[in-house]
Amino acid sequence: MGGPIWEKGGQWNDQSPIRYAGNFKTPMLITQGELDFRVPLSESMTTFKLLQRLKVPTRLVLFPDEGHWILKGENSRKHMDEVLNWLGRYLQ
C-alpha cells in the first residue's frame, strides 16, 4: 500500500468496507477465530458494533481456539450450525 495507514491513508481507506457501512442493510453473521493472524479480531468487533449501531440484524460468533479457518471437530459443527440457522432465518 506504499506505507503505513497513518502516513498514506488514501488507498487503505478507499479499499475499506467500513467506508460503505452507511449502505449496509443485509443481515450479517460474523464468525471469527480469535487466533486468526490474517484478520485481526478488532476488525470483526468493529464491523459488529457498526452494524448494531445501524440496527442491521447481526450476530458475532467467536471461536477462541481457532485461526482463519474453523477446523476443529466440535467448533466446525457449531460453525456450520450457526451458518445454517442464519440462512434458514433470513433466506425464506
N, C-alpha and C positions, 0 to 999 in steps of 0.2 A: 504494500500500500504506500510505499515511499517514505515511511516514517511512522512514529507513534501517533495515536489519535490526538494527543494533546498538542502535537506540533502541526499535523496535517489536517485533521478534522474531515474536510470535504468528502473524499471518496468513502471513508468509513461511514459517515453519516448518510451519504447518498444510497449506500447499499444495506442500510439497517432496516429491517422490517418494522422496527418501532416508529420509524418516520411516518409510516402509513397507518398507525394504530387508530387514528380517528375514524378510519373506514372499516375497522374490524366489526363484524356483526355475526359471523358464523360461530356457533358453539364450539369450544375448543377443549380437547383433552390434552393435557401436557404430562408426559411421563419423563422421568429423569433419573438416571443412575447418578448417585452422589459422587462416585469415583470417576466420572466422565472427564477425561482430560481434553476432549475436543470441544465440548460445550460446557462452560462453567455453570455451576448451579445458580449463580446470580442472574444469568440470562433467563432461565426458566422462571425464577422468582419474580423478576421484573415484568416479564410478559404476563404472568398470572395476575399480579397485582394491578397491572394496567387494564387487563380485560375485566377484572372485577370492578374497577372504578368506572369502566364504560358500561357496566351492567350486562356484559356478554356472559351467557352461561359458560362456566369454566370449571374444570376440575384439575387439580395438580396431584399426581401420584409419584411419590419418591421411593426409590429403592436404594437404601444406604450402602449396600454391599455390591452394587453393580457399576459398570462403566458405561460406555457409549451404547452398548447392546445389552438387553436384559436377557441373560443366558442361563442363569441357574434355574434348575428344575421348578421349584415352587414359585420363584419370582416370575419365571416365564409364564406359568399357568395363570398367576394373578394378573400379569400384564395383559395377557390375551383376554381374560375375563373382563378386565376394565375396558379394553377396546371394543369387544363385542357388545357389552352392556351400553356403552356410549353410542355406538352405531345403532343399536336397537332402539334407543331412546330418541335419537334425532333423525333417523332415516326411515320415517314411516310414510 
